[in-house]
């Protein structure tokens, strides 16, 4: 089946195989010429033409039409000299078969019909009895040609099936790679949001504790220090829990329910409380009567989380004022986080802004972020309530 399915022009060691085939066909032609119809045994010129007529078999794969033309140029004079008319039949069948399996069917039929017509016409002038015999066996020649055409169609069909299978396999591999890339990007965003938020809060709380310790050692406010340390411990516990959840997702290969429930708008109070612990004055306003889709709620939560992290980190003030607004209307959820700090417009955008924009795009929304006139920074996102799943 591998030999049948393979295109003869791409076969391994094709030239060597064709040389061996030419030798086999030559031996068969010699045996036929010596054992059949002794009255028409070839003379010296006939032997020369007969043996030379076997050579085109060597290039039958690469140049089938040239091989057929060479056959005609050598064997028509052979038949015209009324030599043994059966001896050239094997090589003629091989060359016509090669033409049928490598050329277009219509082209093959026209060429084969023309070659047979010319050969029979020559033999009619030389020996009508032999011409009638050649006409009788020409049906077998045509049968070989049609077998070659059928095999050509079959090989084309097999090639098309293999190509479709390979294309489907490539599509599956690309889909797997795409899903892996999306999952890696999602995990990277979650880790960034989690760690950046938690580390920023821990840094601010540590600074507060250090400030209390260094402000007036004689009048140390132990309760304030203890509260700062408790806040740091609580932030660490929350970060450790979210990090454990993310790592469990990484370990659960193929588990569709490995993720914990997505964060939503109900978690905004916790984000605001954590930001207030850092010393910022945060005002939260949520105006919505409907529960947004889980993906939209999670995107809004993460955007607010990253915006608060950036505000606390880059605000540049202890009494930083932050306004968080979440409002539903016109089929979308609008999220705004505005602070009155020094802003981050002077620096290059980091992964935080990139991550917020990616989260907004993941649900079909948009996000704008930039410094306000005078001072402050604003993040504004519009998330369609019918966002992508």
N, C-alpha and C positions, 0 to 999 in steps of 0.2 A: 504493500500500500504506500510505503514511503516513496518508492520509485514511481508509482503511478501519480501520486499527488505532486511530486516535485517538478518544477519547470525544467525541461531538458537543457535549457540554455544556462541554468545555474547549477547543474550537476557537478559533483566533485570528480576530478580527473577525467573530464569529458573528452579531451583530445586523445588520451591513452585508450579510453574505451572505444572511441570511434576508429582508431587505428586497428584495434583487435577485431572490431566488427567488419571493417573493410577486408581484413585478411580472411575472416570466416566467409564473407559473401564471395570473395574471389575464389576461394577453394570450392564453394558450392557451384559457382558458375563453371569452373573447369571440369568438375565431375559431370555436370549436365551436358556440357559440350562434347565430352568424350564418350558418354554412355547413351545418349539419345540422338536419334536421327543421324546415323553415320554418314549418310550421303551429303549432309550439309555441315560436316565438321569444318571449323574455321581454318582458312589458310594462314599464312604468315601475317598478312595485313589484318585479317579478321581477328587473329589472336591479339595483335597489338591493340586494335580498337576495343576488344572485349576487356582486356586487362586494364587499359587506360580508363575505361568506363567505370571501374571500381573505385578510382581515386577520389571522386567527389564525395564519397561517404565520409571522408575525414573532416570536411568542413560543413556537413549537412546541418549542424545545429546553429552555427553562427550565420551562415549564408545559404539558406535552403533554396532560394530562387536561383542563385548562381550555380548551386550544385545541380539543379534540374536543367539549367541551360547547358551546362557542361555535359550532362548525360545525353541531352538531345544532339549536341554537336558531335559526340563520339559514337553513339549507338545508331543514329539514323543512317550514317554511311555503312555501319556494320550490317544493318538489316537490308540496305540497298544492295549489298554484295551477296545477298541470299545465303548468309551464314545461318547457323543454328539459331532459330528465333526464340527458343525457350531459355537459353543460357543467360541472357541479360535480364530476365524477369525478376530475380531476387533483388538485384541492386535497384531496379526501377521501383519496386514496391517500397524499399527502404527510403529512397529519396522522396517519393510521393507522400509517404507517411510523415516524414520529417517536415515537409511543407505543410501538411494538414494540421499538425499539432503546434506549429509556431506562427502561422499566418492567419489572416482573417478568413472565415469560412467562404464568403462569396469570392474572394480573391483566389482561394485554393481551388474551388470548383471551376472557376473560369480557366485557370492555368492548367488544371488536370485535364479538363475537356479538350482544351486546345492541344496539349501534348499527345493525348490519345488519338485525336483526329489526325494529326500530322503523321504519327507513327503508323496508323492503319492505312492512311493514304499511300504512304511509301510502300508498305507491304502489298497493297493491292496491285500496284504496278509490277512488283517483283514476283509474287506468288500468291494467287488468289486463294488457293487452298490453305496456305499458312495464314493468310489474312483472316479467313473465316475462323480458323482455330484461335487466332489472337483476339478476334472479336468475341468469341465464346468465353475466353478466360478474362476478358477485360472487366466483366462483372465482379470478379474477385478483387481486381485492382481497385475498382470503385468502392467495394466494401471496405477495403483497408483504409481508403481515404476517409470514408464516413466514420470509421472507428476512430481515426485520428482527430476528426472534427469533434466527435462526441467527447473524446478524452480532453480536448482543449477546453470545451465548455465545463466539464467536470472540474478541471484544475482551477478554472476561474471561479467556480462556485466555492471550492474548498478555500481558495485564497481569500474570497470575500468573507466567508464564515470565520476564518482565522483572524482576519483584520478586525471584524466586528468584536470578536472575543477579546482581542488585545486592546481595542479601544475601550471596551467596557471595563477591562481590568485596570487600564490607566485611569479611567474615570473614578473607579472605586478607590484606587490608591490616592488620587488627588483629593477625593472627598475625605478620606481618613486623615491625610496630611492637613487639610483645611480645618477639620474638627480638632485635631491635636493643637494646631496653632491657635485656634479660638480659645480652647481650654487653657492653654498656657498664658494667653493674654489675659483671660479672666482671672486666673490665679495671681498673675503679676499685679493686676489692678487691685485685687482684694488685699494682697500682702502689702502693697504700697499704702493703700488707704489705712489699713489697720496699724501698720508699724509707724507710719509717719504721724498719724493722729496720736497714738499712744506715746511715742517717744517725745513728741512736742509737748504734750501735757505733762509728762514726767519731768522734762527739762524745766518747764515753767514752775511746777510745784517745788522742784528741788531748789530753784533760785529763790523762791519765796521763803523756804525753810532756812536757806543760808543767810538771807537778808535778816530774818528775825534773829538768828543766832549772833550775827555780827553787829546788829543795830545798837544794842545796849546790853552787854553781858551782865551788868549789875542788876538789871530789871528784866530778866529773861522770861518771856511769855511761854511757859511750858505747854499750855493748852494749844496755842497757835502752832507751835512746832509739832506737837503730837497730831494735830489735825492735818498739817501738811504731809506728815509721814503716812498717816492713814490714807490720805487721798492718793499718794504715790502707790501704796500697797494695793488699793482698790483698782487703780488704773492698770497695774501689772497683772492682777488677777483677771480682769476683763480681757486684756490683750492676750494673755496666755490661753484663755478659753477659746477666743476666736482663732488663734493660731493653731490650737489643737484640732479644731473643726476643719480648717483648711488642710492640714496635714493628713487627716483621716480621709478626705476626698482624694488626695494624691495616692494613698495606699489602697483605696478600694477600686481596683481596676475593673471596669465594666459594670459597676453597680450603679443602676440608674437612680436609686434613692439615697445615695451616699451624702448628699448635701443636706445641711440643716435648712429650716425654713428661711427664706430670704428676708432681710431686714426691710422694714416698711416705715411709713410715716409715724407710727406709734413710737418708734425708737428715737425720734427727734428730740424729745424731752431729755433723754439720757445724754445725747450729744451736747445739748445746750447746758445741762447741769455740769458736765465735765469742763466745758469751756469757761463757765462761771467760776469754777474752782481755781482756774489759772489767773483770776483777777479781772477778766473781761466782763463788761456789762452787756449781756445778750438779751435781746428782745425777740421772742418767737411769736409769730402770728400764722396760724393755719386756718384757712377758710376753704373748706370743702365738705360737701354733704354726701359724697359717694366715696367708696373705697376704690382707689385706682388699681389697675392690674398689678400683679405681683412684680413683674419686671419693671414697670414704671415706678412703683413705690420703692423698690430697691435702688433704682437709678437715682431717684430724688434723695434718698437717704445718703448714698455714697457721695453725691455732689455736695450736699450740705456738710457732710463730715470733712471732705477735703477742703472746702471753702473755709470752714471754721479753723482747720489746722493751719492753712496758709495765713489767715487773719491773725491768729495768735502768734505764729512764728514771725511774721513780717510786719506786724502792726507797729512795733516800735514804741508802744506806750503801755504803762501798767493799768491805766483806767480806760482801756480801749472799749469803744462802743461798737456793738455789732447788731445789725437788724437782719433777722431771718424771716422771710415771708414765703408762704406756700399757698397758692390760690388756684382753684379749679374754675374753669370757664371756657366757653367756646370750644369744647371738646379737647382741651389740653390742660396740663398741669404746669403752672408757672412757678418757678423757684427762683428767689433772689436772695443773695447774701451780700450785705453791704457793710463796710466798716469805715471808721473815720481815722484810721491810722495813716502811716506814711506810705502805704501801698507797696506793690511789687513791680510797678511799671518800668523801673529802671533796669531790671535784670532780664536775663534770657529766660524764656519760659521753660519750666522743668517738667518732670513727669506728671506732677499733679494736675496742671492745666490740660496736658495731653490726655491723661486718664479721664478727667471730667468730660472732655469733649467726646471721647470714645464711648463713655457710658450714655451720654445723651444720644449719640448716633445709633447705639445698639437698640434703642426703642423708637427710632425714627424721629428723634428730636434734634434741637440745635442748642448751642451754648455759646454765649459771648462773655468775655472776661477782660477787664482792663481797668486802669486807674481812673478815678473821677476827677473832674476839674477842681483844682485846689489841693485837696488831700483825700485820701481814702481809696478804696478799691471795691469793685462790684463784680459779682458773678451772677449772670442771669441765664436761666435755662427754660426752654419751652419743650415740654414732653407730651406728645399726643397720648390721650387716654386709650386710644386704640392702637398702641405701639406694637412693634414686632414682638412675636412670642419669644 
